[in-house]
């Protein structure tokens, strides 16, 4: 089985940058601690699905598609 590596936290940080937003802004929208969220995004290749859903909703972007792209149905 071939496995494509990606870092979802870095993808989220890149999206924030493209939208000229920062982690503090996202943390406020998610009602969570910005220092903890920033560390999690920078250091974690994977994020709990509930948090990823909340982030996707706030940023209006489907980050789950990156996981779908690596599914090998054979």
C-alpha positions in Angstrom: 0.0 0.0 0.0 1.4 3.4 -1.0 1.1 6.1 1.6 1.4 9.8 0.6 2.8 11.8 3.5 1.5 15.3 4.3 1.4 17.6 7.3 -2.1 18.8 7.9 -1.1 21.4 10.5 1.3 23.0 8.0 -1.5 23.1 5.4 -3.8 24.8 7.8 -1.1 27.4 8.7 -0.4 28.0 5.0 -4.2 28.6 4.4 -4.3 31.0 7.3 -1.3 32.9 5.8 -3.0 33.0 2.4 -6.1 34.5 4.0 -3.9 37.0 6.0 -5.1 35.5 9.3 -3.1 34.1 12.2 -3.4 31.4 14.8 -4.7 33.8 17.4 -7.6 34.7 15.1 -8.4 31.0 14.4 -8.1 30.2 18.2 -10.6 33.0 19.0 -13.0 31.6 16.3 -12.6 28.1 17.9 -12.8 29.4 21.5 -9.5 27.7 22.4 -6.0 28.7 23.6 -3.9 30.1 20.8 -0.6 28.9 22.2 -1.8 25.3 22.4 -3.4 25.5 18.9 -0.3 27.0 17.4 1.9 24.3 18.9 -0.5 21.6 17.7 -0.6 22.9 14.1 3.1 23.3 13.9 4.0 20.0 15.4 1.2 17.6 14.5 1.0 15.8 11.2 -2.5 14.7 12.1 -5.3 16.4 13.9 -8.4 15.0 15.7 -11.3 14.8 13.2 -13.6 17.0 15.3 -11.0 19.8 15.5 -10.3 19.4 11.8 -14.0 19.7 11.1 -14.3 22.9 13.2 -11.2 24.4 11.4 -12.6 23.4 8.0 -15.8 25.2 8.8 -14.1 28.4 10.1 -11.7 28.6 7.1 -14.4 27.5 4.6 -12.0 24.8 3.2 -12.3 21.0 3.2 -9.1 19.8 4.7 -10.4 16.2 4.8 -9.9 16.0 1.1 -6.2 15.6 1.7 -6.9 12.4 3.6 -9.3 11.2 0.9 -6.6 11.6 -1.7 -4.4 8.9 0.0 -7.1 6.2 0.3 -6.1 3.1 -1.6 -9.2 1.1 -2.4 -7.4 -1.8 -4.1 
